[in-house]
């Protein structure tokens, strides 16, 4: 089982720490949400993360004089999951195209700083939630330095942890 970690670099490209056949969408682009547009970018992703669980299973056995009984035993299940940290930047639809371009450019530059902050945390997905405030701070500092104060007040952003899991398979 191969785990793949992809992270966004400061030049807007993705680097891979290890390779795998699983892919997480890297750039979800801009989409319309009511009176706002949302620009999304995957900062870091990891795929092929193994998960296991146990449940109690029963087997029916024959016993003398009484017929049958169900005997409990542990069953092991496995699956793989994908985790990614995603940046979402919202801004009013009615902004001029030059301002939208500036927002996207500054967000992409700041996304690289945020991705560098959290890239190592995705190796252990349980550590991702603790890394999000650091990513938010890194993004905020870089984004604020790039974008004008007036435009900054029109823009909101969030960094979230998303995940998908496959189906459980009995081992």
N, C-alpha and C positions, 0 to 999 in steps of 0.2 A: 504494500500500500504506500503510495507516494503522496507526500504533502507538498503543495505548491504555495509559495508566498509571493504575491505580486505587490509592489508598492510604487506609488507615484513619485517621480523625481521632480526636481525644481524646473526642469525643461519641459514638463508636461508629458513625458514618456513613462512607460512602466518598465520596471526591472523585475526579474524573477530570481528569487533565491534558490529555488529548486524547481524542476519541471514535473508536469503531470498532464494528463489528458483532460482533466476537469477545467472548465473555464467559468469565470464569474464575469458578468457584463462590466466592462471597464468604464464606459462613459455613457450615461443615460441621457445626455443632452439637455435641452431646454424643453419644458413642457408647460402647458397652460393650466393654471389653477385659478379659476374665477377671474378676478381683476389683477392677478399677479402671474408673473412668469417664474418658473423654478428652474435653476441651472443645477444639475447634479453631476458629481464626479466621484468615482470610487477611489478612495485614498490608498487603501491596502486591502488585499484579499488573501485568503488561505483556503485551499480546497483539499479534499481527501482527509479531513480530520476524522480519526476513528472514534466511535462512541460504542460503549458496551452497556448492557443492563442484564440483570437476572430477574427471573420471575419464577414462581412456584408452578411446576408442572406436576401432573399426576399420571401414574401408570396403574392400570388395573391388573391386579395379581390374584391368582386363585389361592385360597386358603382352605385347609381341610375342615370339613364339617360345616362350614359357614358359607361356602360359595366363593365370593369375590370381595375385594376391598380396594380402594384407591390409595396408593402410597405416594406421598409427595417427594419431589426431588427438584433440585435447582436446574433451570433451563437458562442457557446463555444466548443472548441476542447481540447482533452487531449491526452497525450502519456507518456510513460516512456522511459528513456534513461539510458545508461551505460557509465561511464567515467572511464578511467584508465590512469595512468602515466607510461610510458614505457621507460626503459633504453635500448639503442642500443649501443653495443661496436663493432667496426669494426677493424679487424687486417688482415695482409696479409696471404693468404692461405699457403704460403711456409714457415711459421714459424715452428720450431720444435714442436713436441707434448708436450714436457715438458714446453716450453714457452707458448703454447696455454693453458695448464692446469693452469699455474701460472696466466695468464690473466683472465681466468674464475674464479679462486679462489679469486683473488683480486677484481674482478668486483662484485662478489657475496657479499663479505665482505663490500665493499663500497656501494653497493646497499642498504644494511640495514641502513646505516647512512643516505642516501638520502631519503629513505622511511620514516624514523622517522621524517625528516624535513617537509615533505609534507602531512603526514597522515591526519592531521586535516583539511587541506584545501579542501579535496574532499567532505566534507559534504556540502559545498556550491560550486558547480562546477564553478560558476563565478569567484571564487577566485583562481582557479587552475593556470591560466597563470601567476599570480603574484608570485606564490610559486615556479615556475620552476627554476628561477635563484638561489634560496636558495638551492634547491635540487642539482642543477648542482655544486654549490660550495662545498656542503657537500660531494658529490660523488668524486669530483676532489681531495679534500684534503686527503680523506681516500685512494683513489686509488693510488695517487702519493706516499703516504707513504709506500704502500705495494709493488708496482711494481718497478723494476729497471729503472733508467733514460734512458738507451739505449732502452729498450722495450717500455717505455712510449712514445717515439718519433715515434714508429711504429703504435701506437694505437690511434684511434679517438673514441669519444663517444658523445652521445646526449641523452637528456631526453626530451620526447615529451608527449603531451596531446592528447589522442585518445578518440573517442566517437562513439557510435552507438545509433540510436534512432528508436523506433518502429513507426508504422503507426499512423497517427492522427485518433482519434475516436471522433465523435460528441457526446457531452454530452446531 
